Amino acid sequence: MEALKGLQPERVFYYFEEISRIPRGSGNTDGISSYLMGFAEKHGLWAHRDDANNVIIRKDASAGCEKAAAVILQGHCDMVCEKKPGSRHNFLRDPLKLRVDGDLVYAEDTTLGGDDGIALAYILAILEDDSIVHPALEAVITTDEEIGLLGAAALDYSLLKGRLMLNLDSEEEGILLAGCAGGMTGKTRIPVHYGEVSAEWFEVQICGLTGGHSGSEIDKNRANSNLLAGRLLYCLDQQFEYVLGELEGGTKDNAIPRETALLVGIDGENEDELLAAVRRLDAELKREYRGCDGNVELSVQKKGGGVKPGLNPISLQKVIFYLMNVPNGVIKMSGEIQGLVETSCNLGIMKLQPEEFYCCSSVRSSVGSAKEAVSDRICYLTEFLGGDYEVEGAYPAWEYQEKSPFRDRVAAVCEKLSGRRPEIEVIHAGLECGLFYENLPGLECVSMGPDLRDIHTTEETMSVSSVQRVYELVLEILKEQAAAI
């Protein structure tokens, strides 16, 4: 497999192709971690691998640059594994099938893993090249970033001496990230009870939504299919008696859900009322979401009569009450940075199970107390309904620093090479920088990367020319920092 042969910078794309041969989905990072340790041994570099498969590799400064402050180069090795319907790709054993179309690199029928494989490719190309001028380097390659920053949370930060860091996990050239939200995953479990019910059964599908990332796109006014399901259940409850047999929507807590399915049982005499209620809500939602999610569609399919398990009335009311009251969407905009979402919540996963109603929400905020307050609201709602609530994967915000000489130096290099000043932004999505910032007092950090599009999807692409420009930028930053004694 040499699909990328001839692309420049040659060694960057060589290593990107190398690591694309290694299955490295989140939770399956033994292989890539072993590869990184083998690379370090081959090049005579000190390396450390921990129980979470994080790898730290050190390289001494270039001759004459020993007095310059060390720089941490950081990225994560895991990738999101998605494939097109019908694809036979096995992410546990198969290499990615890389392809090139003009300026774009993509993977056939799967995610590309440019997020954040390009960081590994940059880092390995830099570490192997003794002609590059640089200060002392600490390459930190973490695991399981895509499922809650788990590797960064387990890292032993006492091994790191550097207090200047380039995080290479951004997806838009020309933008330097200088802060991000903290977050957590809140899990709700509410006990429910069923009874055998004889009814006419109808499947209701809510689909056609745009969805998106619950951090970067939570402010786009896009509909959440799980919340719409709650609205539908409430509307039906106001008109006639019914039972709920099934309810499921969303696959990831950090993705705005696009589809939710319900199985509703009714008396056959209420069929016309059910169909009319769904049509009415469908029309209302199309009007409400014009310009942002106007393709929303509610459909009904008759599944026939029979006896099936359905929620008892009390359990049904608990489900409706939860969905009508759980925090969701933008909670508060920043009062300091115009246009920045400060606090949000996304009900990403919802499933009615045999013994419980399970919900999973992604809570984010750049203010720690605000993040906890939203989580407390979900906890109180859950416990009020007799359920249990737990928090997983909590990570801190990366707070914006008004003054940062390192960021100023990076920005100046960007302007020198591109001819224009880079945009400096704070984002609502989560980055590992928050954990580094919390654990390394005095850390100055910048996040950057080449142009990637449609990450976490099978349409993911990476710009070849952007990869080259950003690589040249990283090399120049290291050269400038090596001279800053």
Buried (B, 14 or more C-beta within 10 A) or exposed (E): EEBBEEBEBEBBBBBBBBBBBBBBBBBBBEBBBBBBBEBBEEBEBEBBBBEBBBBBBBBBBBEEBEEBBBBBBBBBBBBBBBBEEEBEBEBEEBBBBBBBEEBBBBBBBBBBBBBBBBBBBBBBBBBBEEEBBBBBBBBBBBBBBBBBBBBBBBBEBEEBEBBBBBBBBBBBBBBBBBBBBBBBBBBBBBEBEBEEBEBBBBBBBBBBBBBBBBBEBBBEEBBBBBBBBBBBBEBBBEEEEBBBBBBBBBEBBBBBBBBBBBBBBBBEEBBEBBEEBBEEBBEBBBEEBEEEBBEBEBEBEEBEEEEBBBBEEEBBBBBBBBBEBBBBBBBBBBEEBEEBBBBBBBBBBBBBEEEBBBBBBBBBBBBEEBBBBBBEBBBEBBEEBEBEBEBEBBBBBBBBBEEBEBBEBBBBBBEEBEEEEBEBBBBBBBBBBBBBBBBBEEBBBBBBBBBBBBBBBBEBBBBBBBBBBBBEBBBBBBBBBBEBE
